[in-house]
């Protein structure tokens, strides 16, 4: 089964009286448990497509399927439930809450799910150990390095045991050595958890790890 599928998907934006196609006729299938790269230059539509995959934005036209179900016209309540329970996100800029500790940043999605304190404590400590940052759990984000912040973001993305993780240029702000470690970690976590990953990237080392890749150019799938 496909974790995600689109059929003839379009996304248009208004610029005054003119309609601009950010995405045009996208037909794509992302298999379950796949490590998938989304490639293309800046302005190609990668972030727009990721926002639709992450249920943050909606297509103007076409169909979006999640786990075989048409969710194009799903209610905001249904979309929120999918985002909280079945999706994880990793961002180029980490998007950690600066006033929360490493532990609290990773724990927060579990709080939204209403899990009890003991379960949250055990799961977060296990995850922090898995990504190699348990020694920093009481630190604030500005007290750790960029690579360590991205490890926190990976832990947060996976803490709810989602079916799909969406990553937007996760190595863009990292030096070569650190980026290599992050790539290896993401791939290892994908294998360990069986989680599907969709990764927008310019990094050839990341795309070389991927099972399949899709190229976007000017909003069109090549």
N, CA, C and O of each residue as an XYZ file, in Angstrom:
888
protein
N       0.841     -1.200      0.000
C       0.000      0.000      0.000
C       0.877      1.251      0.000
O       1.982      1.245      0.543
N       0.382      2.306     -0.604
C       1.083      3.584     -0.599
C       0.731      4.378      0.654
O      -0.430      4.442      1.059
N       1.745      4.978      1.257
C       1.500      5.844      2.406
C       0.871      7.156      1.945
O      -0.001      7.709      2.615
N       1.329      7.649      0.784
C       0.780      8.865      0.183
C       0.632      8.670     -1.318
O       1.422      7.976     -1.958
N      -0.406      9.303     -1.861
C      -0.606      9.279     -3.306
C      -1.344     10.544     -3.715
O      -2.258     10.992     -3.022
N      -0.944     11.114     -4.839
C      -1.672     12.255     -5.398
C      -2.142     11.912     -6.797
O      -1.504     11.137     -7.509
N      -3.254     12.491     -7.179
C      -3.787     12.310     -8.529
C      -4.114     13.672     -9.119
O      -5.008     14.376     -8.651
N      -3.361     14.028    -10.168
C      -3.579     15.270    -10.918
C      -3.695     16.476     -9.983
O      -4.640     17.260    -10.067
N      -2.720     16.600     -9.099
C      -2.773     17.625     -8.043
C      -2.208     18.950     -8.543
O      -1.150     18.993     -9.170
N      -2.935     20.031     -8.253
C      -2.517     21.391     -8.591
C      -2.561     22.254     -7.336
O      -3.365     22.026     -6.432
N      -1.678     23.248     -7.302
C      -1.747     24.285     -6.277
C      -1.522     25.626     -6.959
O      -0.486     25.866     -7.579
N      -2.517     26.490     -6.829
C      -2.457     27.807     -7.451
C      -2.473     28.908     -6.393
O      -3.112     28.790     -5.348
N      -1.753     29.970     -6.700
C      -1.756     31.156     -5.841
C      -2.164     32.359     -6.689
O      -1.876     32.420     -7.884
N      -2.828     33.298     -6.058
C      -3.235     34.532     -6.737
C      -2.169     35.607     -6.538
O      -1.752     35.877     -5.412
N      -1.738     36.207     -7.624
C      -0.879     37.389     -7.580
C      -1.618     38.498     -8.313
O      -1.489     38.662     -9.527
N      -2.403     39.262     -7.538
C      -3.289     40.246     -8.152
C      -4.385     39.540     -8.912
O      -5.142     38.755     -8.340
N      -4.474     39.816    -10.195
C      -5.488     39.179    -11.040
C      -4.957     37.914    -11.720
O      -5.675     37.248    -12.465
N      -3.696     37.598    -11.451
C      -3.058     36.472    -12.138
C      -2.991     35.255    -11.229
O      -2.652     35.380    -10.052
N      -3.315     34.070    -11.765
C      -3.167     32.811    -11.044
C      -1.840     32.167    -11.436
O      -1.543     31.991    -12.617
N      -1.051     31.823    -10.425
C       0.256     31.199    -10.656
C       0.200     29.753    -10.178
O      -0.207     29.481     -9.048
N       0.607     28.835    -11.035
C       0.632     27.422    -10.677
C       1.934     27.099     -9.942
O       3.006     27.095    -10.547
N       1.837     26.826     -8.628
C       3.009     26.390     -7.869
C       3.256     24.906     -8.089
O       4.397     24.445     -8.051
N       2.168     24.151     -8.323
C       2.244     22.730     -8.649
C       1.263     22.455     -9.778
O       0.148     22.976     -9.782
N       1.682     21.635    -10.735
C       0.842     21.383    -11.909
C       0.763     19.891    -12.216
O       1.746     19.279    -12.633
N      -0.416     19.317    -12.006
C      -0.681     17.935    -12.419
C       0.221     16.901    -11.787
O       0.729     16.019    -12.479
N       0.431     16.993    -10.476
C       1.347     16.089     -9.782
C       0.683     14.736     -9.551
O      -0.350     14.643     -8.888
N       1.292     13.685    -10.109
C       0.884     12.308     -9.863
C       2.069     11.585     -9.240
O       3.090     11.376     -9.896
N       1.936     11.207     -7.989
C       3.066     10.642     -7.257
C       2.569      9.557     -6.304
O       1.475      9.661     -5.749
N       3.369      8.532     -6.122
C       3.046      7.443     -5.202
C       4.240      7.205     -4.284
O       5.351      6.949     -4.749
N       4.000      7.291     -2.977
C       5.050      7.064     -1.980
C       4.721      5.767     -1.245
O       3.758      5.729     -0.479
N       5.499      4.702     -1.461
C       5.191      3.423     -0.808
C       5.388      3.477      0.702
O       6.155      4.292      1.214
N       4.690      2.606      1.398
C       4.920      2.440      2.825
C       6.356      1.996      3.076
O       6.929      1.235      2.296
N       6.934      2.485      4.184
C       8.272      2.106      4.653
C       9.373      2.446      3.651
O      10.421      1.800      3.627
N       9.127      3.472      2.817
C      10.130      3.912      1.850
C      10.887      5.121      2.375
O      10.374      5.889      3.189
N      12.110      5.278      1.899
C      12.961      6.426      2.207
C      13.086      7.191      0.891
O      13.863      6.814      0.014
N      12.316      8.266      0.765
C      12.088      8.911     -0.527
C      12.655     10.321     -0.554
O      12.476     11.087      0.393
N      13.340     10.662     -1.640
C      13.884     12.007     -1.821
C      13.001     12.820     -2.760
O      12.501     12.306     -3.761
N      12.819     14.085     -2.427
C      12.126     15.036     -3.286
C      13.158     16.088     -3.686
O      13.612     16.874     -2.855
N      13.520     16.091     -4.963
C      14.634     16.903     -5.449
C      14.134     18.053     -6.315
O      13.034     18.002     -6.866
N      14.963     19.092     -6.424
C      14.630     20.215     -7.280
C      15.249     21.491     -6.764
O      15.522     21.602     -5.569
N      15.480     22.467     -7.641
C      16.076     23.743     -7.228
C      15.116     24.563     -6.382
O      13.928     24.251     -6.296
N      15.634     25.606     -5.763
C      14.785     26.524     -5.002
C      13.705     27.092     -5.922
O      13.973     27.467     -7.064
N      12.479     27.146     -5.399
C      11.367     27.649     -6.197
C      10.718     26.616     -7.091
O       9.846     26.945     -7.895
N      11.141     25.355     -6.957
C      10.596     24.302     -7.830
C       9.245     23.788     -7.360
O       8.529     23.129     -8.114
N       8.894     24.092     -6.103
C       7.617     23.616     -5.564
C       7.755     22.567     -4.483
O       6.753     22.034     -4.008
N       8.999     22.258     -4.079
C       9.210     21.198     -3.077
C       8.507     21.522     -1.756
O       7.792     20.683     -1.209
N       8.711     22.730     -1.250
C       8.109     23.080      0.041
C       6.590     23.127     -0.045
O       5.900     22.741      0.898
N       6.072     23.594     -1.166
C       4.616     23.610     -1.364
C       4.057     22.194     -1.306
O       3.037     21.943     -0.665
N       4.739     21.267     -1.987
C       4.277     19.880     -1.990
C       4.403     19.257     -0.603
O       3.518     18.515     -0.176
N       5.493     19.552      0.105
C       5.643     19.035      1.464
C       4.545     19.571      2.379
O       4.039     18.839      3.229
N       4.172     20.838      2.214
C       3.104     21.414      3.043
C       1.770     20.713      2.789
O       0.967     20.553      3.708
N       1.537     20.302      1.561
C       0.316     19.547      1.248
C       0.412     18.139      1.831
O      -0.552     17.643      2.412
N       1.563     17.496      1.679
C       1.761     16.175      2.274
C       1.598     16.219      3.792
O       1.074     15.280      4.391
N       2.049     17.314      4.413
C       1.962     17.459      5.866
C       0.627     17.980      6.354
O       0.453     18.234      7.546
N      -0.332     18.143      5.425
C      -1.698     18.589      5.746
C      -1.703     19.979      6.359
O      -2.596     20.328      7.131
N      -0.687     20.771      6.004
C      -0.610     22.165      6.441
C      -1.301     23.060      5.422
O      -1.845     24.108      5.769
N      -1.274     22.639      4.165
C      -1.918     23.371      3.074
C      -2.783     22.390      2.291
O      -2.647     21.175      2.432
N      -3.668     22.930      1.469
C      -4.571     22.087      0.686
C      -4.385     22.352     -0.802
O      -4.106     23.482     -1.203
N      -4.537     21.321     -1.618
C      -4.427     21.541     -3.065
C      -5.605     22.340     -3.598
O      -6.696     22.323     -3.029
N      -5.368     23.035     -4.691
C      -6.439     23.762     -5.363
C      -7.309     22.810     -6.164
O      -8.513     23.014     -6.321
N      -6.671     21.770     -6.662
C      -7.362     20.801     -7.523
C      -6.639     19.465     -7.406
O      -5.442     19.421     -7.124
N      -7.380     18.370     -7.626
C      -6.780     17.048     -7.574
C      -7.083     16.316     -6.283
O      -7.840     16.804     -5.444
N      -6.489     15.143     -6.127
C      -6.776     14.269     -4.999
C      -5.509     13.968     -4.203
O      -4.415     13.850     -4.756
N      -5.692     13.848     -2.880
C      -4.616     13.440     -1.975
C      -5.109     12.259     -1.159
O      -6.167     12.322     -0.533
N      -4.325     11.169     -1.171
C      -4.668      9.963     -0.427
C      -3.611      9.693      0.633
O      -2.413      9.821      0.379
N      -4.073      9.314      1.834
C      -3.168      8.918      2.918
C      -3.566      7.519      3.359
O      -4.701      7.289      3.777
N      -2.620      6.583      3.262
C      -2.893      5.178      3.589
C      -4.112      4.647      2.838
O      -4.926      3.907      3.390
N      -4.222      5.037      1.576
C      -5.295      4.541      0.724
C      -6.616      5.270      0.845
O      -7.556      4.973      0.107
N      -6.706      6.230      1.773
C      -7.962      6.951      1.995
C      -7.889      8.342      1.387
O      -6.915      9.068      1.586
N      -8.924      8.705      0.646
C      -9.009     10.042      0.069
C      -9.274     11.050      1.200
O     -10.336     11.039      1.822
N      -8.283     11.921      1.448
C      -8.436     12.916      2.520
C      -8.489     14.332      1.963
O      -8.316     15.301      2.703
N      -8.730     14.453      0.652
C      -8.743     15.767      0.011
C      -9.754     16.695      0.674
O      -9.476     17.878      0.873
N     -10.912     16.171      1.013
C     -11.981     16.996      1.585
C     -12.194     16.696      3.069
O     -13.269     16.967      3.605
N     -11.185     16.141      3.734
C     -11.322     15.808      5.159
C     -11.503     17.081      5.990
O     -11.035     18.154      5.609
N     -12.181     16.949      7.116
C     -12.403     18.090      8.003
C     -11.105     18.457      8.721
O     -10.167     17.662      8.761
N     -11.057     19.661      9.286
C      -9.862     20.083     10.014
C      -9.630     19.193     11.229
O      -8.483     18.943     11.599
N     -10.687     18.720     11.846
C     -10.550     17.801     12.982
C      -9.871     16.512     12.549
O      -8.981     16.013     13.238
N     -10.290     15.970     11.407
C      -9.684     14.733     10.893
C      -8.217     14.949     10.528
O      -7.371     14.101     10.812
N      -7.919     16.088      9.896
C      -6.544     16.395      9.497
C      -5.644     16.576     10.714
O      -4.499     16.124     10.721
N      -6.168     17.242     11.745
C      -5.397     17.441     12.976
C      -5.062     16.106     13.621
O      -3.946     15.907     14.102
N      -6.024     15.192     13.632
C      -5.797     13.860     14.216
C      -4.700     13.110     13.462
O      -3.868     12.445     14.078
N      -4.696     13.213     12.129
C      -3.662     12.554     11.334
C      -2.298     13.178     11.620
O      -1.312     12.463     11.797
N      -2.242     14.513     11.666
C      -0.965     15.199     11.943
C      -0.406     14.789     13.296
O       0.793     14.540     13.415
N      -1.248     14.714     14.311
C      -0.773     14.415     15.668
C      -0.358     12.964     15.847
O       0.630     12.675     16.521
N      -1.109     12.051     15.245
C      -0.894     10.629     15.496
C      -0.012      9.945     14.459
O       0.669      8.971     14.777
N      -0.015     10.439     13.223
C       0.589      9.658     12.143
C       1.668     10.384     11.341
O       2.271      9.798     10.442
N       1.917     11.666     11.663
C       2.940     12.422     10.947
C       3.977     12.973     11.909
O       3.657     13.339     13.040
N       5.222     13.029     11.454
C       6.293     13.696     12.168
C       6.972     14.674     11.222
O       6.945     14.476     10.008
N       7.582     15.728     11.759
C       8.175     16.770     10.928
C       9.590     17.087     11.382
O       9.859     17.194     12.579
N      10.497     17.237     10.413
C      11.864     17.679     10.675
C      12.126     18.870      9.767
O      11.931     18.788      8.554
N      12.572     19.987     10.362
C      12.723     21.223      9.610
C      14.184     21.628      9.472
O      15.029     21.260     10.288
N      14.462     22.394      8.421
C      15.807     22.921      8.196
C      16.271     23.765      9.383
O      17.433     23.693      9.784
N      15.354     24.570      9.948
C      15.695     25.457     11.057
C      15.399     24.856     12.426
O      15.350     25.582     13.419
N      15.201     23.538     12.493
C      15.006     22.767     13.721
C      13.632     22.995     14.361
O      12.969     22.033     14.749
N      13.195     24.268     14.475
C      11.884     24.616     15.042
C      11.673     24.063     16.459
O      10.582     23.605     16.797
N      12.719     24.111     17.273
C      12.584     23.744     18.678
C      12.071     24.936     19.468
O      12.322     26.083     19.098
N      11.352     24.672     20.556
C      10.855     25.748     21.413
C      12.005     26.206     22.302
O      12.483     25.424     23.125
N      12.464     27.448     22.163
C      13.699     27.875     22.831
C      13.647     27.891     24.348
O      14.683     27.774     25.003
N      12.446     28.035     24.922
C      12.342     28.115     26.392
C      12.079     26.752     27.018
O      11.920     26.650     28.234
N      12.032     25.705     26.199
C      11.813     24.350     26.697
C      13.107     23.560     26.592
O      13.874     23.751     25.647
N      13.360     22.673     27.552
C      14.541     21.824     27.506
C      14.445     20.819     26.368
O      13.387     20.644     25.763
N      15.570     20.161     26.085
C      15.585     19.094     25.095
C      14.520     18.047     25.426
O      13.757     17.632     24.553
N      14.475     17.633     26.667
C      13.489     16.627     27.098
C      12.073     17.126     26.823
O      11.259     16.399     26.255
N      11.779     18.356     27.222
C      10.426     18.892     27.072
C      10.028     19.051     25.605
O       8.868     18.838     25.252
N      10.988     19.424     24.746
C      10.689     19.541     23.317
C      10.263     18.201     22.736
O       9.327     18.134     21.939
N      10.948     17.139     23.133
C      10.625     15.808     22.609
C       9.338     15.275     23.236
O       8.574     14.557     22.590
N       9.110     15.627     24.479
C       7.921     15.138     25.192
C       6.628     15.788     24.706
O       5.562     15.179     24.780
N       6.717     17.014     24.211
C       5.521     17.811     23.932
C       4.495     17.105     23.039
O       3.309     17.146     23.364
N       4.888     16.453     21.924
C       3.880     15.767     21.107
C       3.121     14.681     21.871
O       1.947     14.433     21.598
N       3.794     14.034     22.830
C       3.116     13.007     23.625
C       2.101     13.633     24.573
O       1.066     13.036     24.869
N       2.405     14.843     25.049
C       1.459     15.565     25.894
C       0.176     15.865     25.122
O      -0.926     15.751     25.660
N       0.334     16.252     23.850
C      -0.836     16.528     23.004
C      -1.690     15.284     22.803
O      -2.900     15.379     22.601
N      -1.046     14.102     22.859
C      -1.791     12.852     22.708
C      -2.447     12.409     24.012
O      -3.244     11.471     24.023
N      -2.109     13.087     25.114
C      -2.737     12.771     26.394
C      -2.160     11.570     27.106
O      -2.823     10.983     27.962
N      -0.927     11.188     26.767
C      -0.308     10.043     27.439
C       0.069     10.405     28.876
O       0.372     11.560     29.172
N       0.048      9.417     29.758
C       0.351      9.670     31.168
C       1.840      9.979     31.343
O       2.660      9.669     30.479
N       2.165     10.589     32.465
C       3.518     11.088     32.721
C       4.563      9.978     32.696
O       5.646     10.165     32.140
N       4.255      8.828     33.289
C       5.209      7.719     33.346
C       5.542      7.210     31.943
O       6.707      6.978     31.621
N       4.519      7.042     31.118
C       4.733      6.584     29.744
C       5.558      7.593     28.963
O       6.479      7.222     28.235
N       5.221      8.884     29.118
C       5.978      9.928     28.428
C       7.440      9.908     28.860
O       8.332      9.988     28.016
N       7.694      9.803     30.143
C       9.057      9.821     30.693
C       9.877      8.660     30.125
O      11.015      8.849     29.695
N       9.307      7.484     30.128
C      10.029      6.303     29.650
C      10.296      6.396     28.150
O      11.391      6.079     27.687
N       9.296      6.831     27.401
C       9.458      6.864     25.951
C      10.462      7.936     25.527
O      11.274      7.711     24.629
N      10.406      9.092     26.170
C      11.329     10.173     25.811
C      12.767      9.794     26.148
O      13.668     10.013     25.338
N      12.991      9.233     27.321
C      14.354      8.842     27.694
C      14.921      7.787     26.744
O      16.099      7.825     26.391
N      14.076      6.856     26.342
C      14.518      5.828     25.399
C      14.873      6.461     24.054
O      15.885      6.109     23.448
N      14.050      7.385     23.592
C      14.289      8.003     22.297
C      15.540      8.885     22.326
O      16.322      8.881     21.375
N      15.730      9.632     23.404
C      16.924     10.478     23.514
C      18.193      9.628     23.506
O      19.221     10.026     22.957
N      18.103      8.472     24.116
C      19.240      7.554     24.108
C      19.483      7.016     22.698
O      20.631      6.860     22.281
N      18.407      6.734     21.969
C      18.531      6.178     20.613
C      19.211      7.166     19.659
O      19.962      6.759     18.773
N      18.945      8.463     19.842
C      19.533      9.461     18.933
C      20.827     10.049     19.492
O      21.421     10.933     18.875
N      21.267      9.565     20.655
C      22.572      9.926     21.183
C      22.685     11.276     21.847
O      23.750     11.893     21.816
N      21.597     11.753     22.454
C      21.660     13.070     23.099
C      21.076     13.051     24.516
O      20.671     14.095     25.027
N      21.028     11.888     25.149
C      20.444     11.801     26.484
C      21.185     12.671     27.490
O      20.592     13.141     28.461
N      22.486     12.888     27.260
C      23.268     13.694     28.197
C      22.906     15.173     28.134
O      23.306     15.948     29.002
N      22.149     15.568     27.107
C      21.766     16.972     26.949
C      20.293     17.226     27.271
O      19.770     18.292     26.945
N      19.625     16.278     27.896
C      18.170     16.387     28.029
C      17.706     17.569     28.874
O      16.566     18.012     28.729
N      18.564     18.091     29.754
C      18.180     19.238     30.587
C      18.646     20.566     29.988
O      18.397     21.627     30.559
N      19.323     20.505     28.839
C      19.802     21.714     28.178
C      18.686     22.398     27.398
O      17.730     21.754     26.964
N      18.819     23.714     27.226
C      17.957     24.458     26.324
C      18.549     24.388     24.917
O      19.745     24.141     24.768
N      17.735     24.601     23.886
C      18.241     24.494     22.516
C      19.455     25.370     22.212
O      20.334     24.958     21.456
N      19.518     26.579     22.792
C      20.661     27.449     22.478
C      21.941     27.041     23.203
O      22.978     27.687     23.057
N      21.860     25.968     23.983
C      23.035     25.463     24.687
C      23.653     24.241     24.002
O      24.604     23.652     24.515
N      23.111     23.864     22.847
C      23.634     22.707     22.122
C      23.919     23.098     20.670
O      23.471     24.146     20.207
N      24.663     22.254     19.959
C      25.080     22.550     18.591
C      23.946     22.307     17.593
O      22.901     21.753     17.933
N      24.188     22.745     16.338
C      23.194     22.535     15.292
C      22.907     21.067     15.044
O      21.753     20.677     14.869
N      23.955     20.249     15.029
C      23.756     18.812     14.825
C      22.970     18.184     15.953
O      22.133     17.312     15.724
N      23.237     18.627     17.177
C      22.497     18.115     18.332
C      21.040     18.567     18.283
O      20.141     17.808     18.645
N      20.805     19.801     17.837
C      19.426     20.283     17.690
C      18.666     19.424     16.684
O      17.496     19.101     16.892
N      19.344     19.054     15.583
C      18.658     18.238     14.587
C      18.381     16.836     15.116
O      17.389     16.217     14.731
N      19.236     16.331     15.986
C      18.962     15.046     16.630
C      17.731     15.152     17.540
O      16.927     14.224     17.617
N      17.596     16.282     18.222
C      16.394     16.521     19.031
C      15.164     16.537     18.127
O      14.134     15.948     18.456
N      15.278     17.215     16.986
C      14.153     17.297     16.049
C      13.774     15.920     15.514
O      12.591     15.625     15.341
N      14.768     15.077     15.251
C      14.488     13.712     14.789
C      13.779     12.921     15.884
O      12.820     12.196     15.618
N      14.262     13.067     17.118
C      13.612     12.383     18.246
C      12.165     12.837     18.401
O      11.271     12.018     18.618
N      11.937     14.147     18.289
C      10.577     14.684     18.418
C       9.679     14.169     17.291
O       8.514     13.845     17.523
N      10.222     14.094     16.069
C       9.427     13.640     14.929
C       8.985     12.191     15.080
O       7.907     11.816     14.621
N       9.823     11.370     15.727
C       9.552      9.935     15.816
C       8.890      9.514     17.126
O       8.480      8.361     17.265
N       8.781     10.424     18.078
C       8.358     10.051     19.428
C       6.926      9.510     19.466
O       6.599      8.706     20.339
N       6.076      9.934     18.543
C       4.688      9.461     18.533
C       4.522      8.178     17.707
O       3.408      7.684     17.532
N       5.642      7.646     17.204
C       5.631      6.453     16.342
C       4.756      6.677     15.107
O       3.831      5.907     14.846
N       5.054      7.742     14.345
C       4.220      8.066     13.187
C       4.446      7.106     12.034
O       5.443      6.384     11.998
N       3.522      7.105     11.100
C       3.679      6.300      9.898
C       4.588      6.993      8.887
O       5.246      6.343      8.075
N       4.612      8.342      8.951
C       5.348      9.120      7.958
C       6.060     10.290      8.619
O       5.476     11.001      9.436
N       7.329     10.487      8.260
C       8.083     11.667      8.671
C       8.400     12.497      7.427
O       8.887     11.976      6.424
N       8.117     13.787      7.510
C       8.361     14.724      6.417
C       9.510     15.635      6.834
O       9.437     16.308      7.862
N      10.570     15.650      6.032
C      11.770     16.421      6.367
C      12.077     17.423      5.253
O      12.163     17.054      4.082
N      12.238     18.686      5.626
C      12.498     19.756      4.663
C      13.941     20.232      4.812
O      14.258     20.969      5.745
N      14.811     19.817      3.900
C      16.233     20.198      3.890
C      16.883     19.999      5.263
O      17.438     20.952      5.808
N      16.834     18.808      5.831
C      17.286     18.603      7.213
C      18.784     18.760      7.436
O      19.225     18.869      8.580
N      19.584     18.774      6.356
C      21.042     18.923      6.518
C      21.558     20.254      5.991
O      22.768     20.479      5.969
N      20.669     21.134      5.570
C      21.085     22.365      4.884
C      21.927     23.289      5.760
O      22.812     23.974      5.249
N      21.672     23.322      7.060
C      22.375     24.238      7.949
C      23.545     23.594      8.688
O      24.052     24.159      9.656
N      23.975     22.423      8.242
C      24.984     21.662      8.969
C      26.262     21.509      8.151
O      26.228     21.463      6.921
N      27.395     21.430      8.860
C      28.654     21.179      8.173
C      28.680     19.731      7.666
O      27.838     18.912      8.034
N      29.653     19.445      6.825
C      29.701     18.163      6.126
C      29.720     16.973      7.075
O      28.948     16.029      6.903
N      30.589     17.009      8.067
C      30.708     15.889      8.992
C      29.425     15.688      9.791
O      28.954     14.563      9.954
N      28.863     16.792     10.288
C      27.626     16.712     11.067
C      26.466     16.227     10.203
O      25.650     15.415     10.638
N      26.405     16.739      8.966
C      25.333     16.344      8.054
C      25.391     14.847      7.757
O      24.355     14.186      7.689
N      26.580     14.323      7.582
C      26.738     12.893      7.327
C      26.191     12.067      8.480
O      25.522     11.055      8.268
N      26.483     12.510      9.718
C      25.963     11.814     10.890
C      24.448     11.855     10.965
O      23.817     10.874     11.360
N      23.855     12.995     10.586
C      22.395     13.144     10.599
C      21.752     12.252      9.533
O      20.719     11.630      9.780
N      22.367     12.194      8.352
C      21.857     11.330      7.285
C      21.860      9.874      7.733
O      20.872      9.159      7.563
N      22.973      9.448      8.303
C      23.082      8.063      8.766
C      22.055      7.768      9.862
O      21.458      6.693      9.889
N      21.857      8.740     10.768
C      20.897      8.552     11.853
C      19.473      8.425     11.314
O      18.732      7.530     11.719
N      19.090      9.320     10.400
C      17.744      9.262      9.840
C      17.500      7.934      9.143
O      16.434      7.337      9.287
N      18.484      7.478      8.391
C      18.306      6.203      7.680
C      18.211      5.036      8.665
O      17.413      4.119      8.472
N      19.026      5.072      9.716
C      18.983      4.012     10.718
C      17.639      3.989     11.436
O      17.077      2.921     11.676
N      17.123      5.175     11.779
C      15.825      5.247     12.458
C      14.705      4.771     11.536
O      13.768      4.108     11.979
N      14.807      5.113     10.258
C      13.846      4.611      9.272
C      13.837      3.079      9.259
O      12.773      2.459      9.232
N      15.021      2.481      9.278
C      15.108      1.022      9.266
C      14.599      0.415     10.568
O      13.885     -0.588     10.558
N      14.974      1.031     11.687
C      14.602      0.485     12.991
C      13.094      0.553     13.240
O      12.507     -0.375     13.795
N      12.478      1.654     12.826
C      11.063      1.877     13.140
C      10.131      1.515     11.990
O       8.920      1.414     12.182
N      10.690      1.317     10.791
C       9.842      1.027      9.640
C       8.994      2.208      9.227
O       7.936      2.045      8.620
N       9.467      3.408      9.561
C       8.731      4.636      9.262
C       9.053      5.117      7.857
O      10.210      5.086      7.439
N       8.041      5.558      7.128
C       8.258      6.161      5.820
C       8.843      7.567      6.003
O       8.456      8.298      6.914
N       9.775      7.928      5.128
C      10.358      9.272      5.136
C      10.204      9.889      3.747
O      10.420      9.225      2.733
N       9.828     11.163      3.717
C       9.887     11.967      2.498
C      10.785     13.154      2.810
O      10.512     13.923      3.732
N      11.860     13.299      2.037
C      12.899     14.271      2.375
C      13.160     15.189      1.193
O      13.641     14.741      0.152
N      12.845     16.469      1.345
C      13.249     17.464      0.357
C      14.705     17.801      0.617
O      15.066     18.172      1.734
N      15.547     17.676     -0.403
C      16.979     17.838     -0.168
C      17.717     18.245     -1.430
O      17.316     17.905     -2.543
N      18.817     18.988     -1.231
C      19.792     19.241     -2.297
C      21.027     18.370     -2.093
O      21.929     18.356     -2.930
N      21.063     17.644     -0.976
C      22.253     16.917     -0.548
C      22.318     15.558     -1.250
O      21.479     14.691     -1.011
N      23.312     15.381     -2.110
C      23.436     14.132     -2.865
C      23.686     12.936     -1.947
O      23.302     11.812     -2.270
N      24.332     13.181     -0.797
C      24.569     12.079      0.138
C      23.248     11.580      0.714
O      23.077     10.381      0.936
N      22.324     12.489      0.953
C      21.003     12.085      1.436
C      20.255     11.321      0.355
O      19.715     10.246      0.616
N      20.219     11.861     -0.851
C      19.451     11.217     -1.920
C      20.032      9.854     -2.291
O      19.308      8.976     -2.759
N      21.337      9.676     -2.082
C      21.957      8.380     -2.388
C      21.493      7.291     -1.436
O      21.583      6.109     -1.767
N      20.992      7.666     -0.246
C      20.449      6.701      0.711
C      19.010      6.293      0.359
O      18.501      5.287      0.854
N      18.367      7.087     -0.501
C      16.927      6.923     -0.708
C      16.612      5.786     -1.671
O      17.359      5.512     -2.610
N      15.486      5.135     -1.411
C      15.030      4.032     -2.252
C      14.515      4.541     -3.590
O      14.672      3.878     -4.616
N      13.907      5.701     -3.578
C      13.380      6.299     -4.807
C      13.439      7.820     -4.670
O      13.565      8.350     -3.567
N      13.346      8.503     -5.789
C      13.415      9.966     -5.766
C      12.509     10.537     -6.834
O      12.235      9.899     -7.851
N      12.047     11.757     -6.584
C      11.211     12.483     -7.525
C      11.825     13.872     -7.732
O      12.288     14.509     -6.787
N      11.816     14.318     -8.977
C      12.420     15.604     -9.334
C      11.307     16.577     -9.721
O      10.472     16.281    -10.577
N      11.312     17.743     -9.073
C      10.375     18.811     -9.402
C      11.116     19.944    -10.101
O      12.248     20.272     -9.747
N      10.466     20.536    -11.093
C      11.014     21.722    -11.751
C       9.855     22.598    -12.171
O       8.999     22.192    -12.957
N       9.842     23.811    -11.634
C       8.754     24.772    -11.921
C       7.387     24.162    -11.654
O       6.443     24.379    -12.413
N       7.286     23.396    -10.566
C       6.009     22.853    -10.158
C       5.548     21.633    -10.931
O       4.422     21.168    -10.753
N       6.412     21.116    -11.788
C       6.059     19.961    -12.609
C       6.966     18.802    -12.249
O       8.178     18.974    -12.116
N       6.386     17.622    -12.091
C       7.160     16.421    -11.796
C       7.835     15.923    -13.069
O       7.182     15.680    -14.084
N       9.158     15.776    -12.993
C       9.937     15.381    -14.168
C       9.921     13.859    -14.347
O      10.526     13.342    -15.287
